[in-house]
Amino acid sequence: MGLLHNLTERIFFATLLLFFLTAIIGRIPIYSQNSIDEVVDWTLPFNGCHKLISDKKNIEDVASDNELNLYLITSNGLMQSVNSKNFKSNWEIDLGSKVISNTVIGEKSVYIASKSVEVATGTVLRSVSKLTGVTLWQISIEATDEIYLSRNDQILFVFSPIYIISIDIKNGQRNWKILQNSSMNLLSKNGLVDILEKNEKENIEIAILRKREIFELNRVDNQTVTEVLESKNSFIIGDKLGNIYSLSKSGTKKFWNRKTGGEITSISYIYDNKVLISSLDNFLYLFSIGDGSLIWKRRLPYRITIKPLIKGSIALIVSSGSQTLFLIDLQKGKTVNQISLTGTSYFAGNVLMINEFIVIETNGGIIAFSQKAC
């Protein structure tokens, strides 16, 4: 039992500490009240356009490069590029195998990993041209069932339960590999930062060891943690019991501890040193990172199972299986607008906002909503 317990702890900490590579190799995505609030009146109804972009029912992932294109990935390995201005298809390709990673978009390429269900070693990482859909390079990587990808301008990082690999983003050549034993349950849920700043293998190994020491020192319960976020001076941690607490980066102090009524499902960093928390108690919370004071909380008619999308001063909130998307003012926690489906339709995936369109997956396909006429 002792060996099994120690192995379980090592597996957990390796996974948990991947979240904290931001201290060495990344940065928190900090949302600000930017120009989007100046061009979008969030109170106006989103009923000017209700456009079906795709009627595919097996969408696995939807990604965008912010202004030009949407990329739709199906569970059976089809990838489609859609123009975000007129929603016409640019190209569609068949990857030939099941997608097992998130979709990462670069300047000229889309990066994605897939695995053949027939060949045990058939895990392939591809760079696909954004313009034509042609494969620019592809490499075989060690077999695994789930992968998380992240990149900077030079390196594509591949995170799996058994390894971390650094890939040259231009030609697919491998730089280095770190072996690890970890579960993907936290990594696949929260992910890592989108832009990584340090490429050196040694820095990543040091970061993992340091964060493990901090969590061992604070006796973090490896059976209950669900979400972790790194702020400037602390780690914000949520668990299955509804606890939210803040640990110092030195590992010597717990700054504060708060309690919600259900499992923590997401933690998002907000402007002005605040953190937005969603919980299975049907509430959305905004806390101060500094002292943990509750700024507001808002009850919703469903459990929040999908991470909110933050745009300017607004959070777009939806839950898989629900029929209503809420737009919440982050300053006061008030509902300023909502989008509702009717009949047997329901929301089934993450929310994106591209140009003036709110784009979201439903059980009937991908739908775009806009305040303007189509």
JOFEN-V824651 format. One record per residue. N is the residue number from 1. RES is the residue in one letter. PSI is psi in radians with two decimals (NA if undefined). BURIAL is b if it has 9 or more other C-alpha atoms within 8 Angstrom, else e. D_LAST is the distance of its C-alpha to the last C-alpha in Angstrom with 1 decimal. Layout:
<<N;RES;PSI;BURIAL;D_LAST> <N;RES;PSI;BURIAL;D_LAST>>
//
This chain:
<<1;M;-0.65;e;62.8> <2;G;-0.75;e;63.2> <3;L;-0.71;e;62.0> <4;L;-0.72;e;59.0> <5;H;-0.77;e;58.2> <6;N;-0.68;e;58.4> <7;L;-0.73;e;56.2> <8;T;-0.74;e;53.5> <9;E;-0.74;b;53.6> <10;R;-0.73;b;53.4> <11;I;-0.79;b;50.4> <12;F;-0.84;b;48.6> <13;F;-0.62;b;49.4> <14;A;-0.72;b;48.3> <15;T;-0.85;b;44.8> <16;L;-0.71;b;44.7> <17;L;-0.27;b;45.7> <18;L;-0.52;b;43.0> <19;F;-0.47;b;40.7> <20;F;0.21;b;43.0> <21;L;-0.24;b;42.9> <22;T;-0.48;b;40.8> <23;A;-0.55;b;44.1> <24;I;-0.68;b;45.2> <25;I;0.20;b;42.3> <26;G;-2.92;b;39.1> <27;R;2.74;b;37.6> <28;I;2.42;b;35.6> <29;P;1.89;e;31.9> <30;I;2.10;e;32.1> <31;Y;2.38;b;29.0> <32;S;2.78;e;29.0> <33;Q;1.56;b;27.4> <34;N;-2.80;e;25.7> <35;S;-0.29;e;23.1> <36;I;-0.56;b;20.2> <37;D;-0.37;b;21.6> <38;E;-0.40;e;21.6> <39;V;-0.23;e;17.9> <40;V;2.14;e;16.5> <41;D;1.76;e;17.7> <42;W;-0.26;b;18.1> <43;T;-0.29;e;19.0> <44;L;2.50;e;15.7> <45;P;2.52;b;14.1> <46;F;1.02;b;11.4> <47;N;0.19;b;9.9> <48;G;-0.56;b;6.9> <49;C;2.31;b;5.0> <50;H;1.52;b;7.8> <51;K;2.25;e;7.6> <52;L;1.94;b;11.1> <53;I;-0.73;b;12.0> <54;S;2.45;e;15.6> <55;D;0.21;e;17.8> <56;K;2.32;b;20.8> <57;K;-0.19;e;23.0> <58;N;0.69;e;25.4> <59;I;2.21;b;23.5> <60;E;-0.62;b;26.2> <61;D;2.56;b;24.4> <62;V;2.21;b;21.0> <63;A;2.81;b;21.4> <64;S;2.74;b;19.6> <65;D;0.54;e;21.0> <66;N;-0.79;e;19.0> <67;E;-0.35;e;16.8> <68;L;-0.90;b;17.0> <69;N;2.69;b;17.1> <70;L;2.56;b;17.2> <71;Y;2.09;b;20.3> <72;L;2.21;b;20.7> <73;I;2.21;b;24.4> <74;T;2.84;b;25.8> <75;S;-0.42;b;29.1> <76;N;0.23;b;30.7> <77;G;0.28;b;30.0> <78;L;2.39;b;26.9> <79;M;2.25;b;24.9> <80;Q;2.35;b;21.5> <81;S;2.27;b;19.7> <82;V;2.27;b;15.9> <83;N;2.24;b;14.2> <84;S;-0.13;b;12.2> <85;K;-0.82;e;10.1> <86;N;-0.05;e;8.9> <87;F;0.47;e;10.6> <88;K;2.60;e;13.1> <89;S;2.30;b;16.7> <90;N;-0.82;b;19.1> <91;W;2.85;b;22.1> <92;E;2.35;b;23.7> <93;I;2.80;e;27.4> <94;D;2.02;e;29.9> <95;L;-0.33;b;32.0> <96;G;0.09;e;34.5> <97;S;2.94;b;35.2> <98;K;2.31;b;34.0> <99;V;2.30;b;32.2> <100;I;0.19;b;34.4> <101;S;2.97;b;32.9> <102;N;2.92;b;30.0> <103;T;2.17;b;27.8> <104;V;2.29;b;28.7> <105;I;2.21;b;26.8> <106;G;-2.90;e;28.8> <107;E;-0.74;e;28.5> <108;K;-0.14;e;28.7> <109;S;2.79;b;29.1> <110;V;2.30;b;27.9> <111;Y;2.34;b;31.0> <112;I;2.61;b;31.5> <113;A;2.49;b;34.6> <114;S;2.85;b;35.2> <115;K;2.32;b;38.3> <116;S;2.37;b;39.7> <117;V;-0.22;e;40.7> <118;E;-0.49;e;43.6> <119;V;2.12;e;45.1> <120;A;-0.54;e;46.4> <121;T;0.21;e;46.2> <122;G;0.97;b;42.9> <123;T;2.13;b;40.9> <124;V;2.34;b;38.9> <125;L;2.27;b;37.1> <126;R;2.60;b;34.7> <127;S;2.05;b;33.1> <128;V;2.34;b;30.1> <129;S;2.25;b;28.7> <130;K;-0.54;b;25.1> <131;L;-0.74;e;24.8> <132;T;-0.31;e;26.3> <133;G;0.04;b;27.0> <134;V;2.44;e;30.7> <135;T;2.11;b;33.2> <136;L;-0.69;e;34.9> <137;W;2.72;b;37.5> <138;Q;2.53;b;38.4> <139;I;2.67;e;41.4> <140;S;2.38;e;43.0> <141;I;2.90;e;43.6> <142;E;2.43;e;45.8> <143;A;2.35;b;44.8> <144;T;2.83;b;42.9> <145;D;-0.25;e;40.5> <146;E;2.42;b;38.1> <147;I;2.50;b;37.3> <148;Y;2.25;b;35.6> <149;L;2.51;b;34.6> <150;S;2.78;b;34.3> <151;R;2.85;b;34.8> <152;N;-2.81;b;35.7> <153;D;-0.33;e;35.8> <154;Q;-0.55;e;38.9> <155;I;2.42;b;39.2> <156;L;2.10;b;37.3> <157;F;2.31;b;39.0> <158;V;2.01;b;39.3> <159;F;2.26;b;40.4> <160;S;3.05;b;41.8> <161;P;-0.34;b;44.4> <162;I;-0.15;b;47.1> <163;Y;2.84;b;46.3> <164;I;2.23;b;44.4> <165;I;2.44;b;44.0> <166;S;2.17;b;43.1> <167;I;2.36;b;41.5> <168;D;2.13;b;41.3> <169;I;-0.35;b;37.6> <170;K;-0.66;e;38.3> <171;N;-0.04;e;40.5> <172;G;0.13;b;40.6> <173;Q;2.47;e;44.3> <174;R;2.31;b;45.6> <175;N;-0.90;e;47.0> <176;W;2.98;e;48.5> <177;K;2.38;b;48.4> <178;I;2.18;e;49.4> <179;L;2.50;e;50.5> <180;Q;2.84;b;49.8> <181;N;1.98;b;49.9> <182;S;2.77;b;47.1> <183;S;2.62;b;44.7> <184;M;0.06;b;40.9> <185;N;-0.73;e;40.1> <186;L;-0.70;b;39.5> <187;L;-0.77;b;38.3> <188;S;-0.37;b;35.5> <189;K;-0.82;e;34.4> <190;N;-0.53;b;34.4> <191;G;-3.01;b;34.6> <192;L;3.12;b;35.8> <193;V;2.68;b;34.5> <194;D;-0.55;e;32.0> <195;I;2.08;b;34.2> <196;L;2.39;b;37.9> <197;E;-0.41;e;40.3> <198;K;2.36;e;43.6> <199;N;-0.23;b;44.4> <200;E;2.34;e;48.0> <201;K;-0.72;b;49.2> <202;E;-0.70;e;51.9> <203;N;-0.68;b;49.6> <204;I;-0.74;b;47.6> <205;E;-0.71;e;50.8> <206;I;-0.74;e;52.2> <207;A;-0.76;b;49.0> <208;I;-0.80;b;49.2> <209;L;-0.73;e;52.9> <210;R;-0.78;e;52.6> <211;K;-0.58;b;49.9> <212;R;-0.73;b;51.8> <213;E;-0.74;b;54.8> <214;I;-0.76;b;52.9> <215;F;-0.54;b;51.7> <216;E;-0.72;e;55.1> <217;L;-0.65;e;56.7> <218;N;0.10;e;54.4> <219;R;0.83;e;54.8> <220;V;2.28;e;51.1> <221;D;1.91;e;50.9> <222;N;-0.09;e;49.6> <223;Q;-0.24;e;48.9> <224;T;-0.31;e;46.6> <225;V;2.33;b;44.3> <226;T;-0.57;b;40.6> <227;E;2.50;b;38.9> <228;V;2.41;b;40.2> <229;L;2.43;b;38.8> <230;E;2.13;b;40.7> <231;S;-2.99;b;40.7> <232;K;-0.73;e;42.7> <233;N;-0.01;e;46.0> <234;S;2.97;b;45.5> <235;F;2.24;b;44.2> <236;I;2.16;b;42.1> <237;I;2.38;b;42.8> <238;G;2.67;b;41.5> <239;D;3.12;b;43.2> <240;K;-0.36;b;43.2> <241;L;0.02;b;45.3> <242;G;0.14;b;42.8> <243;N;2.47;b;44.7> <244;I;2.21;b;43.2> <245;Y;2.78;b;45.7> <246;S;2.17;b;46.0> <247;L;2.49;b;48.6> <248;S;2.67;b;49.9> <249;K;-0.32;b;49.6> <250;S;-0.31;e;53.3> <251;G;0.10;b;53.5> <252;T;-0.06;b;56.2> <253;K;2.43;e;54.3> <254;K;1.99;b;51.8> <255;F;-0.82;b;50.1> <256;W;2.86;b;48.8> <257;N;2.32;b;47.9> <258;R;2.80;e;45.6> <259;K;2.26;e;45.0> <260;T;-3.12;b;42.0> <261;G;0.12;b;42.1> <262;G;3.03;b;40.7> <263;E;2.40;b;40.0> <264;I;2.19;b;38.1> <265;T;-0.33;b;34.9> <266;S;2.67;b;33.5> <267;I;2.18;b;34.5> <268;S;2.32;b;32.2> <269;Y;2.30;b;33.6> <270;I;2.78;b;32.1> <271;Y;2.81;b;32.8> <272;D;0.57;e;36.1> <273;N;0.84;b;38.1> <274;K;2.81;b;36.5> <275;V;2.28;b;35.7> <276;L;2.23;b;33.1> <277;I;2.32;b;34.6> <278;S;2.56;b;33.2> <279;S;2.74;b;35.7> <280;L;0.10;b;36.2> <281;D;0.17;b;37.7> <282;N;0.14;b;34.1> <283;F;2.62;b;34.4> <284;L;2.31;b;32.6> <285;Y;2.55;b;35.2> <286;L;2.07;b;35.3> <287;F;2.68;b;38.7> <288;S;2.29;b;40.4> <289;I;-0.57;b;41.4> <290;G;-0.94;e;44.6> <291;D;0.04;e;46.3> <292;G;0.20;b;44.1> <293;S;2.46;e;43.7> <294;L;2.10;b;41.0> <295;I;-0.77;e;38.5> <296;W;2.86;b;36.5> <297;K;2.58;b;35.6> <298;R;2.17;b;32.8> <299;R;2.39;e;33.2> <300;L;2.81;e;30.2> <301;P;0.24;e;30.4> <302;Y;2.87;e;30.6> <303;R;2.39;b;32.2> <304;I;1.81;b;30.2> <305;T;-0.18;b;30.4> <306;I;2.36;b;27.6> <307;K;2.30;b;28.0> <308;P;2.60;b;25.8> <309;L;2.20;b;23.3> <310;I;2.17;b;24.4> <311;K;1.91;b;22.0> <312;G;-2.14;b;24.0> <313;S;0.28;b;25.6> <314;I;2.46;b;23.5> <315;A;2.24;b;24.2> <316;L;2.08;b;21.6> <317;I;2.26;b;23.8> <318;V;2.80;b;23.5> <319;S;2.48;b;26.1> <320;S;2.24;b;26.2> <321;G;-0.14;e;26.5> <322;S;2.92;b;25.0> <323;Q;0.01;b;22.2> <324;T;2.29;b;21.4> <325;L;2.22;b;20.3> <326;F;2.46;b;22.0> <327;L;1.99;b;21.4> <328;I;2.25;b;25.0> <329;D;2.13;b;26.3> <330;L;-0.35;b;28.8> <331;Q;-0.74;e;31.2> <332;K;-0.16;e;32.0> <333;G;0.28;b;30.6> <334;K;2.56;e;28.7> <335;T;2.10;b;25.5> <336;V;-0.28;b;23.0> <337;N;2.95;b;20.0> <338;Q;2.73;b;19.1> <339;I;2.23;b;16.6> <340;S;2.48;e;18.2> <341;L;2.81;e;18.1> <342;T;2.98;e;20.0> <343;G;-2.31;e;22.6> <344;T;0.11;e;23.9> <345;S;2.55;b;21.0> <346;Y;2.76;b;21.9> <347;F;2.53;b;21.1> <348;A;0.12;b;23.2> <349;G;-3.04;b;22.9> <350;N;2.75;b;22.4> <351;V;2.42;b;19.4> <352;L;2.69;b;17.9> <353;M;2.14;b;15.8> <354;I;2.16;b;14.4> <355;N;-2.25;e;13.0> <356;E;0.13;e;11.0> <357;F;2.38;b;10.3> <358;I;2.11;b;13.0> <359;V;2.30;b;13.8> <360;I;2.57;b;16.5> <361;E;2.39;b;18.6> <362;T;3.04;b;19.3> <363;N;-0.17;b;21.9> <364;G;0.06;b;19.4> <365;G;-2.93;b;17.8> <366;I;2.19;b;15.5> <367;I;2.44;b;12.5> <368;A;2.33;b;9.9> <369;F;2.41;b;9.3> <370;S;2.69;b;7.9> <371;Q;-0.37;b;9.1> <372;K;2.85;e;6.5> <373;A;2.61;e;3.8> <374;C;NA;e;0.0>>
//
